């Protein structure tokens, strides 16, 4: 994440793929490096992920971060989009 997301600190990121590889990380930059390594391996897409934030909020999903070896988006960008969608669809109290 970036400075705009400082209030939403990540506790852990778990990534997994169909080839049974799993990574447990603490920051989005490390997730991008793992995803880049996995992009070169056939059959690794889509990648499942679970992000646990300090406040206990959890974001889960599956996404193809690379297509034909080219990056579709950064991990933090994808998670930020999911958070924005969830916030916009939440009813106001």
N, C-alpha and C positions, 0 to 999 in steps of 0.2 A: 504494500500500500504506500501512499505518499503522505506528505505533511497534512493534507486535508483529512486524513484518516487517523491522525495521531490519537484521537480519543477512543478509537476502536483498535485496541492492541490485540495481536494474535497470540494465543497460547501455543497452538500447534496446528500443523497442516499434515494431513495424511493423504498420500497419493497411492493409487494402485492401478494396475493394468491387467489385460487378459492373459498376459504371459506370467502372471502370478508374481510380478515384481511389486514391491511395496517400499515407500519412502516415508519417513516421519521427520518433519522439518519444523523450523521455528520462524521462518520468514519467506516472503514471496520471491525474493531473488534466488534463494536456494531452490524453490519449487520450479522456477523457470529453467535453472541449470539442469535439474533432473529431467524435466520435460524435453529439453533439447537433446539430452542423451537418448531418451526413449524414442524420439522422433525418427532416429536412424534405424530402429528395429521394426521389422515387419510384424504386424499383428498387435501392436501396443495400443492402438487407438480403438475406442475412445478411452480416456483416462478418467477413473473415478476419483473423487476428492471429498474431503471433509475438512472444514476449517472450523476450529474451536477458538472463540474469542475469550479474552480475560473475563468478560461479563457473563460468560456461560452460553451466549448465543452460538448456535452451530449452523453452518451452511454446508449442505451436501449437494452433490450433483455428479454429472458425467459430461465430458465435453471433448471434442476433437480440437486440441490446441494447435495441431499441425495438419496440413493437408499437402500431400505429395512433397514432404520435406520442408514446406514453407510455413512459418509461424502464422497462425490465424490471429492470435492476440496474446498479450501477457497474462499470466495467471492472475495478478492483482486486478487487471482490467476486467476480466471475466467475473471475478468475485464481486467487484464493485457494482457491475451491472446487475447481478443477481440481488444484491442488497437494495439497490435503487428500485428495482421492480417490486420487491417485497414491500418496501416502504410506501410506494405509490398505490399498491393494492390493499394496504391495511386500512380498515375503517378508522375514521377519526373518532376519538372519545367524546 
